[in-house]
Amino acid sequence: MTIKPLIILPDPLLRQVSKPVERVDSDLQRLADDMLETMYDAPGIGLAAIQIGVARRMLVIDVSREGEEKQPLVFINPEIVTSSDERSVYEEGCLSIPDYYAEVERPATVGVKYLDRDGKEQTMEADSLLATCLQHEIDHLNGVLFIDHISRLKREMVIKKFTKASKTTKAI
């Protein structure tokens, strides 16, 4: 398994809509393993393929708590098929927007259909943190960032900060 470099805001790749995965094979399973390794190393609880520069509709999640056994989940071509009217608010962060957190309101529960790492069709009903994480990561596959769910003023400040930081990094 290989830890991959993360794509960081303001990289335009983060705004790209990912393409569907056409077949599940050993290369894709290796990518899933690399994504999990990268996510655990960061550390994070979710990672979309686009965040490591791969524009495919695939994501990995593990919302197990520290000290618990890892529970890695792989979602290929995930699609939200149902969402509740009830809302929940979680403080979200993103490995592609390091050290920035904001409260985001989303549906409290979602139903998702997807392919697992073996290419088998699955459905899942998710609530609480898993529901939020799924929505956050599926947003990535559509070129949407969690900062798109906060006020325009806050979003512009974050983008400005990361744009300035990226120019400083390039100048070094």
N, C-alpha and C positions, 0 to 999 in steps of 0.2 A: 504494500500500500504506500502511496505517495501523498505527502501533504502538498497541496497546490496553492499558489499565491492567490490571494483574494483581490477581486476587482473592487476599487474604492471610488466613491463619489468624488468628483463629477464625471467619471468615465462614462461616455455615451453608451457603451455596451449595456449598462444597467437599464437603459430605456428601450432596449431592443425586445421585440416580442419573440419568444422562443418557438422553435418549430417542433411539431410532434415527433416522438420517437417512432421509427418505422418497424424496428425489430429489436427484440431483447436477445442479446447474445453475450458471450463471455467478455467482450470489450465493454459493453454497457454495465455489466456486473462489476467489472474492475473499476469503472468510473464511479459507480455507487460506493464501492469500498473506499476509493480515494476521497470522495466527498465526505463520507462519514469520518475518516481520519482527519481531514481538514477541519471539519466542524468541531470535533472533539478537541483538537489542538488549539482552536481559536481562543477560548472555548465558546461554543454556541449551542443552541437547541434546534436550529434549522438552517438549511443551506440549499439554495436553488442552484442548478448547474450553471446558470448564467453568471453567478457570482464568482465562478472560477473560469469564466470566459468560454463556456460551452453553451451555445444557444439551443439547447434541447429541453423539452418539457419534462423535466425530472427534478425531484427534490428529495432530500433526506431530513428526517426529524428524529429527535430523541428528547422527550420531555421528562425523562426520569430524573429524580432528584439526586443531588450529590450523595454518595454513600450507598445508593440503591444500585441494583444490577442494571446495566445498560439495556435499553429497549429500542434498538435502532429500527426505524421504519423507512422504507423506500417507496416512493410514489412515482410511477411513470405515467405520463399523460394524465395527470390528475384533473378532475373537473368537479366543481361544486354543483351538485344537482338540487340540493335543497338548503335553505337557510331560514333560521327562525326570525320571527318579528321581534322577539326579546333580544335586547342588546346587552353587551358587557363591555367594560372598559379595562384594558390592561396597559401597563407601561411597557412600551415596546422599544427595542433597540435593534440594531442590524449590524452584522459583521462588515457590511460594505459602507456603513456610516459609523465608524468607531467612536465610542464614548459619547454618543448622543442618544438620549432617551426622551420619549414623549408619550403621554396618554393618548390612546387611540380607541375609538368606539367601533365595534363590529358586531355582527350577529353572534349571539351567545352559543348557538349550535349550528353545525353544518353537516350535510350529507355529502360525501365525496365518492366518486367512482374513479378507479385507477387500475393500472396494471402493477402487480407486485414485482419483485426483483427476478422472479421466474417467468414473468410474462402472463401470469394468470389474472383474469379480470376479478376485481374485488370491489366491495362497497364498504363504507365505514360511516358510522354516525359519530361525530366528535363534539365534545363540549369543553368548556373552560379553556385552559391553556392550550390544549391540543387544537381546538377549533380556531383559536386566535393564530397559532403558529401556522396551521394549514392555510388560512386566508392570507397571512403575511407572505408565505413562500409562493403560493399560487399567484399572488399579485406580481412577484418578481418575474414569473414566467410571462406575464402580460406587459412587462416594462413599467410596472407601477411600484413605487417605493412607499414605505410607511409614512414618510414625510408628506406624501400627497394627501394624507388624511388629516393633516393638521392645518392650522390657519396659514393663509398665504404669506403673511408677514414672517411667521416663524420659519416656514419652509424656505423663503428667500434668504433669511439670515443663515440658515444651515448651509444652503448651496453656496452662498458667498464665502463662508468660512472654509469650506472644503475646497472650493476653487482656488482661493488664495493659498491654502496649504499645499495644494498640488503644484502650483507655480513655484512656491518656495522650494519644494522637494526637487523639482526639475532643475532649478537654478544651481543646486549644490553639486 
